[in-house]
Amino acid sequence: EKAFCAGGDLHSLYRSMVGYRQAGHQDIRANGYASEFFEVEYRVDHRIHTFPKPVLCWGHGIVMGGGIGLMSGASHRVVSERSKLAFPEITVGLFPDVGGSWLLNRVPEGVGRFLALTGAILSPADAIHAGLADVQLPEASRAEVLEALVQTAWSDSANERSAQLDAVLAAYAATSEPGPLQRNAQAIAAACQGGVLEDMVAAISALPSDDEPWLATAQATMAAGAPGSLRLGFELQRRAEGMSLAEVFRMEYVVALHCAAHG
């Protein structure tokens, strides 16, 4: 009830990093836990992205970090009134991984860079606006929706099955008021223009936030976050432009192992 997925097991990952350094390893692949952890995660997420049948992800509650990695590849991504989506890696010294560099590049008007730099939490309406979710459904309708899916006479055609799933979800769809990302969309988009990280950080920091607690929290998170994460998130989105999903996953996997080796 609290979360679809709040992310990976950072405590075990940290312990593996400490062990790697104490052993004096030089090869980033020598951290066996990190190598397997990220490999399984990336392979599963890529499989979801490329799966030939419709995949429904019900992203109720917290959907952050690795949770977004799981959700983003689904063909039908549902949020509820209590969904909170974010890329919080700035707070833990990582970067928006498992396809985050690919996914955030597709957020309109360059706002994906803002989400990577600030770890800002998105409301259901904002998640849909940013292209990170497809439809909002009331959490109370979940059992009824699942029963409707069980009762559906599914077609043999993948395209028709997708349309059938669209129709079931549309019958229960709800709406909510625009969230703070939409309310501040023009100012955030303006701050995210240009190709220099320092300028973008300064512009985001200068956004007026006295009457917008959400934006003030985003600015504070960026200011307190890991500087290396700022640079990685920014640079990986730049390098991911024009790359295929598989190429982005390979790049991020190698970078993740470097993070596990060097901190």
C-alpha positions in Angstrom: 0.0 0.0 0.0 2.9 2.4 0.5 4.9 1.9 -2.7 5.1 0.2 -6.0 8.9 0.4 -5.7 11.1 2.8 -3.8 14.2 1.7 -5.5 17.1 -0.7 -5.1 18.7 -2.1 -1.9 21.3 0.7 -1.4 22.5 -0.7 2.0 23.7 -4.0 0.4 25.1 -2.0 -2.6 27.1 0.2 -0.2 28.5 -2.8 1.8 29.7 -4.3 -1.5 31.4 -1.0 -2.4 33.2 -0.9 1.0 34.3 -4.5 0.5 35.6 -3.8 -3.0 37.7 -0.9 -1.8 39.1 -2.8 1.2 40.2 -5.6 -1.1 42.1 -3.1 -3.3 40.4 -4.2 -6.6 41.1 -2.3 -9.8 38.6 -3.9 -12.2 35.1 -2.4 -11.8 33.7 -5.9 -12.6 35.3 -7.3 -9.4 32.4 -6.0 -7.3 30.3 -9.2 -7.9 27.3 -7.9 -6.0 27.1 -4.7 -8.0 27.8 -6.4 -11.3 25.0 -8.9 -10.8 22.6 -6.4 -9.2 22.8 -3.9 -12.1 23.0 -6.6 -14.8 19.8 -8.2 -13.6 18.1 -4.8 -13.3 19.0 -3.6 -16.7 18.1 -6.9 -18.4 14.7 -7.1 -16.7 14.0 -3.4 -17.6 15.0 -3.8 -21.2 12.8 -6.9 -21.4 9.8 -5.0 -20.2 10.5 -2.2 -22.8 10.7 -4.7 -25.6 8.1 -7.3 -24.5 5.7 -8.0 -27.4 2.5 -8.2 -25.3 0.9 -5.3 -23.4 2.3 -4.8 -19.9 0.2 -3.0 -17.3 2.1 -1.3 -14.4 0.0 0.0 -11.5 2.3 2.6 -10.0 0.5 3.3 -6.8 2.3 5.2 -4.0 6.1 5.7 -4.2 7.6 5.1 -7.7 11.2 6.2 -7.5 14.6 5.3 -8.8 14.6 1.6 -9.8 10.8 1.7 -9.5 10.6 4.1 -12.5 13.0 1.8 -14.3 10.5 -1.0 -14.0 7.5 1.2 -14.8 8.8 3.2 -17.7 9.0 0.2 -20.1 5.4 -0.9 -19.5 3.0 -0.3 -22.4 0.3 0.9 -20.0 1.6 2.9 -17.0 -1.1 3.7 -14.3 -0.8 6.2 -11.5 -3.2 6.7 -8.6 -4.2 9.7 -6.5 -1.3 8.8 -4.1 1.4 8.2 -6.7 4.7 10.0 -6.2 7.3 9.7 -9.0 10.9 10.9 -8.7 14.5 10.3 -9.7 16.1 10.8 -6.3 19.6 9.7 -7.2 21.0 13.1 -6.6 20.6 12.4 -2.9 22.5 9.1 -2.9 25.4 9.8 -5.2 24.2 7.9 -8.2 22.4 9.1 -11.4 19.0 8.5 -13.0 19.8 5.0 -14.1 18.1 2.0 -15.7 17.2 4.1 -18.8 16.7 7.4 -17.0 19.1 9.1 -19.4 16.9 7.9 -22.3 13.6 8.6 -20.6 14.4 12.0 -19.3 15.6 13.1 -22.7 12.0 12.6 -23.8 10.4 14.9 -21.2 9.2 18.0 -23.1 11.2 21.2 -23.2 14.3 19.9 -21.6 12.6 19.5 -18.2 14.1 16.1 -17.8 17.4 17.8 -16.8 15.5 19.6 -14.0 14.1 16.3 -12.7 17.6 14.8 -12.7 19.2 17.7 -11.0 16.6 18.3 -8.3 15.0 14.9 -7.6 11.7 16.7 -7.7 8.6 14.6 -6.8 5.9 14.5 -9.4 2.2 14.3 -8.7 0.0 12.0 -10.8 -1.0 14.8 -13.2 2.6 16.0 -13.5 3.8 12.5 -14.2 1.4 12.1 -17.1 2.3 15.6 -18.3 6.0 14.6 -18.3 5.3 11.5 -20.2 6.3 9.2 -17.3 2.8 7.8 -16.9 -0.2 7.3 -19.2 -3.4 7.3 -17.2 -4.6 8.0 -13.7 -7.0 5.6 -12.0 -8.5 5.7 -8.5 -6.7 3.2 -6.3 -10.1 2.0 -5.0 -10.9 0.8 -8.5 -7.9 -1.6 -8.7 -9.8 -4.8 -7.9 -12.6 -3.9 -10.3 -10.2 -3.1 -13.1 -8.4 -6.4 -12.6 -11.7 -8.2 -12.7 -12.6 -6.4 -15.9 -9.3 -7.6 -17.4 -10.0 -11.2 -16.3 -13.4 -11.0 -18.0 -12.0 -9.5 -21.3 -12.1 -11.8 -24.3 -8.6 -11.0 -25.5 -7.7 -10.9 -29.2 -4.9 -12.9 -30.7 -3.5 -9.7 -32.2 -1.0 -7.7 -30.1 -2.2 -4.4 -31.4 -5.9 -5.3 -30.7 -4.9 -6.5 -27.2 -3.3 -3.1 -26.5 -6.4 -1.3 -27.7 -8.6 -3.5 -25.5 -6.4 -2.7 -22.5 -6.7 1.0 -23.4 -10.5 0.7 -23.4 -10.7 -1.0 -20.0 -8.4 1.6 -18.4 -10.3 4.5 -20.1 -13.5 3.3 -18.5 -12.1 4.0 -15.0 -9.8 7.0 -15.8 -9.8 9.9 -13.3 -8.4 13.4 -13.6 -6.7 15.7 -11.1 -5.6 19.3 -10.9 -2.4 20.3 -12.7 0.6 19.8 -10.4 3.4 22.2 -9.5 5.5 21.1 -12.5 2.8 22.2 -14.9 2.2 25.4 -12.9 5.8 26.3 -13.2 6.5 24.7 -16.6 7.4 27.9 -18.5 9.9 29.1 -15.9 11.5 25.6 -15.5 11.8 25.1 -19.3 13.5 28.5 -19.6 16.0 27.6 -16.8 16.8 24.3 -18.5 17.9 25.9 -21.8 21.5 25.9 -22.9 24.3 23.4 -22.7 26.3 24.5 -19.6 25.6 22.7 -16.3 26.7 25.6 -14.1 24.4 28.0 -15.9 21.5 25.6 -15.5 22.1 25.1 -11.8 22.3 28.8 -11.3 19.1 29.4 -13.3 17.1 26.7 -11.3 18.5 28.1 -8.0 17.3 31.6 -9.0 13.7 30.6 -9.8 11.2 32.4 -7.4 10.0 29.8 -4.9 8.6 31.8 -1.9 5.1 30.9 -2.8 5.9 27.4 -4.2 7.1 24.9 -1.5 7.5 22.2 -4.1 10.0 24.3 -6.1 11.8 25.4 -2.9 12.2 21.7 -1.9 13.6 20.9 -5.4 16.1 23.7 -5.1 17.2 22.6 -1.6 17.6 19.0 -2.7 19.8 20.1 -5.6 21.9 22.3 -3.3 22.4 19.5 -0.8 22.9 16.8 -3.4 26.1 15.0 -4.6 28.0 17.3 -7.0 29.2 14.2 -8.9 25.6 13.2 -9.4 24.8 16.6 -10.9 27.5 16.2 -13.5 26.7 12.6 -14.3 23.0 13.1 -14.7 23.6 16.1 -16.9 26.4 14.6 -19.0 24.6 11.2 -19.5 21.5 12.9 -20.8 23.7 14.8 -23.3 25.5 11.7 -24.4 22.2 9.7 -24.7 20.8 12.0 -27.3 20.4 9.9 -30.5 21.3 6.6 -28.8 19.1 3.6 -28.9 17.6 2.3 -25.6 20.0 -0.7 -25.7 23.0 1.6 -26.2 21.9 3.8 -23.3 21.4 0.8 -21.1 24.9 -0.5 -21.9 26.4 3.0 -21.2 24.6 3.3 -17.9 25.5 -0.2 -16.8 29.2 0.6 -17.2 28.8 4.0 -15.5 26.9 2.4 -12.6 29.8 -0.1 -12.0 32.2 2.9 -12.0 30.0 4.6 -9.4 30.1 1.4 -7.3 33.9 1.2 -7.6 34.8 4.9 -7.0 31.9 6.5 -5.2 
